[in-house]
Amino acid sequence: MRDPSMRRSVALFRAFLREQTDPDHCYGLLARDAVRQVERYVPLRDRVVVDIGGGSGHFTEEFRRRGAHSYLFEPDVRELGARGRAPAGAVVADGYLLPLADGAADVCFSSNVLEHVADPQTFLSEMVRVTRPGGLIYVSFTNWFSPWGGHETAPWHYVGARRARQRYRRRTGRWPKHTVGENLFPLHIGPTLRQVRDRDDVSVVCARSRYWPFLAEAVTRVPGLREVATWNLLLILRRSS
């Protein structure tokens, strides 16, 4: 699927709607799409790829299919075993403190994890640390004011996280998986872009909406609008020499 394009965006959206009932299809398609995005900037064969917070391993497996030496670091044992088995070579590790030497990876990859950590800047710093000079850093996250910012409680998070959580409980009979302040944190486009651009250890190669079918980079340049319209921010960074 051409990226960006309406066909691609519709396919990803339809897969997302089936995430609960068919997660393999959803995350398999998302993994193929994300790895193609990485391949625009670096050939993957024989490269070392670190997948941080990659859950049950769809991204790691796709990187391996493209010839990379990919390693999954995931802090949640339940996520690792969500498909009945942990991916080969997976490591239970926190993204704040990875058991890796400085500059160990050619590519450091993190998909939709940043909004789930309390200190995203420290998380990003650890991604930069383990990436070699000249290496690539891929990080994406769902921003809070996106229509999907509340995750399973969206779009009711616009009226407040607490109200959205209580509504979800009334409708489904169970509490949502994500709780703001515990495993979901409001993250915004403008402050994140400023913090990344202020760093002297990375350069921004690309900042765009990950899923938007047109004007994917332009939408992130408009203050205010970008907080709602971006949906999911994709950052491609290059580690400084």
VOLOLUM-859804 format. One record per residue (C-alpha): residue in three letters; residue number from 1; x, y, z negated. Coordinates in Angstrom, 2 decimals. Example, Ala and Ser with C-alpha at 12.3 -4.5 7.8 and 13.67 -1.06 7.14 Angstrom:
REM VOLOLUM-859804
   rest    nr         X         Y         Z
    ALA     1     12.30     -4.50     -7.80
    SER     2     13.67     -1.06     -7.14
***
This chain:
REM VOLOLUM-859804
   rest    nr         X         Y         Z
    MET     1      0.00      0.00      0.00
    ARG     2      1.33      3.40      0.98
    ASP     3      2.05      5.63     -2.00
    PRO     4      0.32      8.01     -2.38
    SER     5     -2.84      7.06     -0.50
    MET     6     -6.55      6.75     -1.17
    ARG     7     -6.45      3.01     -0.44
    ARG     8     -3.76      2.47     -3.08
    SER     9     -5.53      4.59     -5.69
    VAL    10     -8.84      2.80     -5.16
    ALA    11     -7.16     -0.62     -5.39
    LEU    12     -5.42      0.30     -8.65
    PHE    13     -8.63      1.78    -10.09
    ARG    14    -10.61     -1.35     -9.25
    ALA    15     -7.93     -3.52    -10.82
    PHE    16     -7.99     -1.34    -13.94
    LEU    17    -11.75     -1.89    -14.28
    ARG    18    -11.03     -5.65    -14.44
    GLU    19     -8.19     -5.29    -16.95
    GLN    20    -10.12     -6.96    -19.78
    THR    21    -11.46     -9.86    -17.70
    ASP    22     -8.55    -10.39    -15.30
    PRO    23     -5.38     -8.91    -16.81
    ASP    24     -3.07    -10.94    -14.56
    HIS    25     -4.54     -9.33    -11.45
    CYS    26     -4.49     -5.85    -12.99
    TYR    27     -0.94     -5.92    -14.32
    GLY    28      0.40     -7.96    -11.42
    LEU    29     -0.78     -5.30     -8.97
    LEU    30      0.49     -2.50    -11.22
    ALA    31      3.88     -4.21    -11.50
    ARG    32      4.26     -4.57     -7.73
    ASP    33      3.34     -0.92     -7.28
    ALA    34      5.74      0.32     -9.98
    VAL    35      8.68     -1.75     -8.77
    ARG    36      8.18     -0.44     -5.23
    GLN    37      8.37      3.08     -6.70
    VAL    38     11.71      2.23     -8.34
    GLU    39     13.04      0.74     -5.10
    ARG    40     12.63      4.10     -3.39
    TYR    41     15.58      5.35     -5.42
    VAL    42     17.79      2.33     -6.07
    PRO    43     18.29     -1.11     -4.48
    LEU    44     17.38     -3.73     -7.07
    ARG    45     19.28     -6.82     -6.02
    ASP    46     21.85     -7.73     -8.69
    ARG    47     21.05     -4.60    -10.72
    VAL    48     20.50     -4.79    -14.48
    VAL    49     16.98     -3.63    -15.39
    VAL    50     15.77     -3.08    -18.96
    ASP    51     11.98     -3.26    -19.34
    ILE    52     10.96     -1.60    -22.62
    GLY    53      7.53     -2.41    -24.01
    GLY    54      6.63     -4.53    -20.99
    GLY    55      4.09     -6.64    -22.88
    SER    56      3.67    -10.14    -21.50
    GLY    57      6.28     -9.69    -18.78
    HIS    58      4.56     -8.79    -15.50
    PHE    59      7.04     -6.00    -14.74
    THR    60     10.08     -8.06    -15.70
    GLU    61      8.94    -10.92    -13.46
    GLU    62      8.39     -8.57    -10.53
    PHE    63     11.87     -7.06    -10.94
    ARG    64     13.31    -10.58    -10.93
    ARG    65     11.40    -11.42     -7.76
    ARG    66     13.17     -8.46     -6.14
    GLY    67     16.57     -9.85     -7.12
    ALA    68     17.27     -7.82    -10.26
    HIS    69     18.61     -9.12    -13.57
    SER    70     15.69     -7.95    -15.68
    TYR    71     15.35     -8.19    -19.46
    LEU    72     12.21     -7.54    -21.50
    PHE    73     12.31     -5.82    -24.90
    GLU    74      8.91     -5.88    -26.64
    PRO    75      8.20     -5.22    -30.34
    ASP    76      4.81     -6.99    -30.47
    VAL    77      5.02    -10.78    -30.60
    ARG    78      1.30    -11.05    -29.78
    GLU    79      1.80     -9.10    -26.56
    LEU    80      4.75    -11.30    -25.61
    GLY    81      2.60    -14.41    -25.93
    ALA    82     -0.56    -12.98    -24.41
    ARG    83     -0.32    -15.35    -21.43
    GLY    84      0.39    -18.36    -23.61
    ARG    85      4.15    -18.12    -23.27
    ALA    86      6.82    -15.52    -23.78
    PRO    87      8.77    -14.59    -20.62
    ALA    88     12.19    -16.27    -20.37
    GLY    89     14.91    -14.21    -22.03
    ALA    90     12.51    -11.81    -23.76
    VAL    91     13.76    -10.08    -26.90
    VAL    92     11.64     -8.87    -29.82
    ALA    93     13.01     -5.36    -30.30
    ASP    94     11.92     -1.82    -31.09
    GLY    95     12.33      0.78    -28.36
    TYR    96     13.74      3.22    -30.92
    LEU    97     16.77      0.98    -31.53
    LEU    98     17.58     -1.33    -28.65
    PRO    99     20.20     -4.07    -29.19
    LEU   100     22.18     -2.89    -26.17
    ALA   101     25.50     -1.18    -25.62
    ASP   102     25.64      2.35    -24.23
    GLY   103     25.23      2.37    -20.45
    ALA   104     24.28     -1.31    -20.22
    ALA   105     21.48     -0.86    -17.66
    ASP   106     21.34      0.30    -14.06
    VAL   107     17.61      0.95    -14.48
    CYS   108     15.71      1.61    -17.70
    PHE   109     11.97      1.12    -17.21
    SER   110      8.96      1.90    -19.40
    SER   111      5.37      1.83    -18.16
    ASN   112      2.58      3.36    -20.25
    VAL   113      4.39      3.07    -23.57
    LEU   114      5.31      6.65    -24.46
    GLU   115      1.83      7.60    -25.70
    HIS   116      2.00      4.70    -28.15
    VAL   117      5.10      5.86    -30.05
    ALA   118      5.11      8.46    -32.80
    ASP   119      8.41     10.04    -31.71
    PRO   120      8.55     10.05    -27.90
    GLN   121     11.72     12.16    -27.73
    THR   122     13.70      9.65    -29.77
    PHE   123     12.28      6.87    -27.60
    LEU   124     13.42      8.72    -24.46
    SER   125     16.85      9.35    -25.96
    GLU   126     17.28      5.62    -26.51
    MET   127     16.31      4.95    -22.89
    VAL   128     18.94      7.46    -21.77
    ARG   129     21.58      5.96    -24.07
    VAL   130     21.32      2.46    -22.62
    THR   131     21.36      3.70    -18.99
    ARG   132     24.70      3.99    -17.23
    PRO   133     25.80      7.36    -15.80
    GLY   134     24.12      7.69    -12.42
    GLY   135     21.51      5.12    -13.40
    LEU   136     17.75      5.54    -13.09
    ILE   137     15.15      6.00    -15.81
    TYR   138     11.47      5.32    -15.01
    VAL   139      8.93      6.40    -17.61
    SER   140      5.19      6.91    -17.31
    PHE   141      2.46      7.70    -19.79
    THR   142     -1.24      8.55    -19.96
    ASN   143     -1.58     12.12    -21.19
    TRP   144     -4.17     12.91    -23.87
    PHE   145     -6.38     15.24    -21.84
    SER   146     -6.55     12.77    -18.97
    PRO   147    -10.00     11.19    -18.52
    TRP   148     -8.27      8.01    -19.74
    GLY   149     -6.37      9.65    -22.60
    GLY   150     -8.45      7.92    -25.27
    HIS   151     -7.85      4.53    -23.65
    GLU   152    -10.82      2.26    -24.42
    THR   153    -12.68      5.11    -26.16
    ALA   154    -12.36      7.45    -23.14
    PRO   155    -13.83      9.83    -22.14
    TRP   156    -15.36     10.37    -25.58
    HIS   157    -11.96     11.34    -27.00
    TYR   158    -12.75     14.80    -25.59
    VAL   159    -15.22     15.29    -28.47
    GLY   160    -12.69     14.08    -31.04
    ALA   161    -10.76     10.89    -31.70
    ARG   162    -12.74     10.02    -34.82
    ARG   163    -16.13     10.43    -33.14
    ALA   164    -14.95      8.42    -30.13
    ARG   165    -13.76      5.62    -32.38
    GLN   166    -17.03      5.47    -34.31
    ARG   167    -19.04      5.48    -31.08
    TYR   168    -17.01      2.56    -29.75
    ARG   169    -17.73      0.65    -32.97
    ARG   170    -21.47      1.28    -32.68
    ARG   171    -21.59      0.19    -29.05
    THR   172    -19.38     -2.89    -29.20
    GLY   173    -19.60     -4.07    -32.80
    ARG   174    -15.82     -3.94    -33.20
    TRP   175    -13.16     -1.30    -33.74
    PRO   176    -11.08     -0.20    -30.75
    LYS   177     -7.60     -1.61    -30.29
    HIS   178     -6.02      1.85    -30.47
    THR   179     -6.20      4.28    -33.37
    VAL   180     -4.97      7.84    -32.96
    GLY   181     -2.11      8.46    -35.37
    GLU   182     -1.28      4.77    -35.70
    ASN   183     -0.68      3.25    -32.25
    LEU   184     -1.90      6.05    -29.97
    PHE   185     -0.61      9.62    -30.05
    PRO   186     -1.80     12.69    -28.12
    LEU   187      0.90     13.48    -25.56
    HIS   188      0.81     16.41    -23.15
    ILE   189      2.34     17.12    -19.73
    GLY   190      3.70     20.66    -20.22
    PRO   191      5.67     20.10    -23.45
    THR   192      7.03     16.78    -22.17
    LEU   193      8.28     18.32    -18.92
    ARG   194      9.92     21.19    -20.79
    GLN   195     11.66     18.88    -23.22
    VAL   196     12.97     16.63    -20.46
    ARG   197     14.20     19.56    -18.34
    ASP   198     15.99     21.04    -21.34
    ARG   199     18.12     17.92    -21.74
    ASP   200     21.67     18.00    -20.39
    ASP   201     22.04     14.21    -20.14
    VAL   202     19.44     13.67    -17.39
    SER   203     18.19     15.35    -14.25
    VAL   204     14.60     15.14    -13.06
    VAL   205     14.38     13.35     -9.72
    CYS   206     10.60     13.26     -9.58
    ALA   207      7.68     14.40    -11.75
    ARG   208      4.29     13.42    -10.33
    SER   209      0.91     11.93    -10.98
    ARG   210      1.42      8.19    -10.91
    TYR   211     -1.98      7.30     -9.42
    TRP   212     -3.23     10.44     -7.65
    PRO   213     -3.92      9.81     -3.92
    PHE   214     -2.69     13.20     -2.66
    LEU   215     -0.67     16.22     -3.84
    ALA   216      0.79     13.93     -6.49
    GLU   217      3.70     16.26     -7.30
    ALA   218      1.84     19.54     -6.80
    VAL   219     -0.75     18.80     -9.46
    THR   220      1.93     18.55    -12.17
    ARG   221      3.14     22.11    -11.40
    VAL   222     -0.11     23.86    -12.36
    PRO   223     -0.33     24.62    -16.10
    GLY   224     -3.68     23.75    -17.62
    LEU   225     -4.95     21.87    -14.57
    ARG   226     -2.18     19.28    -14.87
    GLU   227     -3.26     18.32    -18.37
    VAL   228     -6.57     17.02    -17.02
    ALA   229     -5.85     16.18    -13.39
    THR   230     -2.53     14.35    -13.65
    TRP   231     -4.16     11.28    -15.28
    ASN   232     -0.79      9.60    -15.78
    LEU   233      2.60     11.32    -15.56
    LEU   234      5.43      9.51    -13.81
    LEU   235      8.97     10.73    -14.45
    ILE   236     11.96      9.48    -12.49
    LEU   237     15.15     10.64    -14.18
    ARG   238     18.83     10.25    -13.27
    ARG   239     21.38      9.82    -16.07
    SER   240     24.02     12.51    -15.82
    SER   241     27.61     11.49    -15.17
***
